[in-house]
Amino acid sequence: MDAAIQHTHSFGYKPSHDMMTCLSDVRLVRNHAYMNGKWVDGSDFHPVENPATNQPIGYITKLSAEQIDQAIEAADRAFQPWRQFSAEQRADYLMRWYQSILDAKNDLAHLMVMEQGKTLAEALGEVEYGASFVRWFAEEARRSYGKTIPSHIPDAQLSTIREPIGVVGLITPWNFPNAMITRKAAAALAIGCTVVIKPASDTPFSALALVELADRCGFPAGVFNIVTGDAAMISKQLCSSPKVKALSFTGSTKVGKLLLKQAADTVKKCSMELGGNAPFIVLDDMNVDQAAKAAVDAKFQTSGQDCLAANRIFVPRRHYGEFLASFTQHMSRIVVGNGLDPNVTLGPLISLQAAQHAEDLVQDALDKGARLISRYQGHLPGPNYYPPTLLADVTSKMKVYLEENFCPVAGVLAYDDLDEAIKMGNETEYGLAAYVYGHNIHDIYRCMRGLEFGMVSVNSVKMTGHSIPFGGVKQSGLGREGSCYGFDEFSEIKYCCLGELPTVSGC
């Protein structure tokens, strides 16, 4: 093991003993950046901490602006050869990557728990979810069809073809450090683009492990690059470079707006998967206990650090008390602790600041009239943990209602009229996802059409997958990821007009 650690890490910046002993393949743990088919170091390193313990689990290199430019140059040089590969050839690389991810899923999941904090069950689910996008786009690459157009021009053939856009910058978040990379990179690579990836500084090891696996699969040099270091500097470099033709970002709406401004000077194609503030509407005919259980699941996934989390829960007034009691009962089954413990169902928040923010949201709500119905009473093993909390009588004046709270705090309010609930559900700058639970098809249809969200899930907490178009409206973003629409963000439609030349006399 020592030789393997020395091989994959710069001297003096080895990962923690705990991190290495939980893996069967220690070479998956990298602390270098990767560009042009080689692992490279910057001039400095910074620690990455386990949010469950606040202890460093390893160190990650910090690249210079010049090195970021070198990564972009490498991707630019690799683009033309890569795009000339057939769809089947690119698919073969992706399918090898897909299989290598599945083969390493236990190690990838343990890495994720150590740096992100989610439970092992959630991490395993994410690795499989992330791998599904690689397979999907490997298969979908063979179906990136063009179209023929009935011609209005005499003796001309009109058609369109889909072409890769070029070098793509991918900026990914810490809450889903595996799947947000595969969902973006697989689509870009399959259509013929090359990529430069900037993972979140809090969770770089999941990203680097994915690239280590890609390297083993033999991707040509420059096709797959990953850069680490100062987030603001790297983002600015990606946005300002004219060689980067498209930018895909998942993260906060605040940062997304900044990136859009920075990318405007080079008129990049931008896709943005930004914040969410999901309503959860219980219809009058719904079984209250079933709805409460679903609401708990929708709220507390990934410790509430999920853009799809149900932040505002609307319940018919006549069922209000029963719903709160049932929600409390289901919430009491949550076990808080280190995600490596198989009995734990809710891990820590990503940082102490996140836990403090959660407390600020709760205090603001209580100060403005909310009722504290229930709060986790078990032991909290560290400062980054926050007890699952249920608030009732939430109003539109409270931060917990207005903001994407990204914490295990549920806000519930009563409604008297469904149109009122739909209107209140839309009272947000966000428009990513919404949940509806009920049986009356007419009421369900009113919600599906009336809710101003990119995705509406009826009677199911699970709504995502490789085959669905993931994305939002309003200030929740631009574009869609996954599905047959996933290539749109990384390609352009070229129109071709083939006219018939007149016959040359004498030929």
ZIVENBEL-V524668 format. One record per run of one state. SS is the DSSP state (A for helix, B for strand, O for the rest). FROM is the first residue (numbers start at 1). TO is the last residue. Records with the same first field share a line. If there is no record, write none. Layout:
SS = FROM-TO + FROM-TO
This chain:
O = 1-1 + 9-16 + 22-25 + 29-32 + 36-37 + 41-43 + 51-54 + 63-64 + 85-86 + 104-104 + 117-119 + 144-146 + 150-155 + 165-166 + 172-178 + 192-193 + 199-200 + 217-223 + 228-230 + 241-243 + 251-252 + 265-268 + 274-277 + 283-287 + 305-309 + 332-335 + 337-345 + 347-351 + 368-370 + 376-388 + 393-398 + 403-408 + 416-417 + 426-432 + 438-440 + 451-454 + 459-469 + 471-473 + 479-480 + 482-487 + 500-507
A = 2-8 + 17-21 + 26-28 + 65-84 + 87-103 + 105-116 + 120-143 + 179-191 + 201-216 + 231-240 + 253-264 + 288-304 + 317-331 + 352-367 + 399-402 + 418-425 + 441-450 + 474-476 + 488-490
B = 33-35 + 38-40 + 44-50 + 55-62 + 147-149 + 156-164 + 167-171 + 194-198 + 224-227 + 244-250 + 269-273 + 278-282 + 310-316 + 336-336 + 346-346 + 371-375 + 389-392 + 409-415 + 433-437 + 455-458 + 470-470 + 477-478 + 481-481 + 491-499
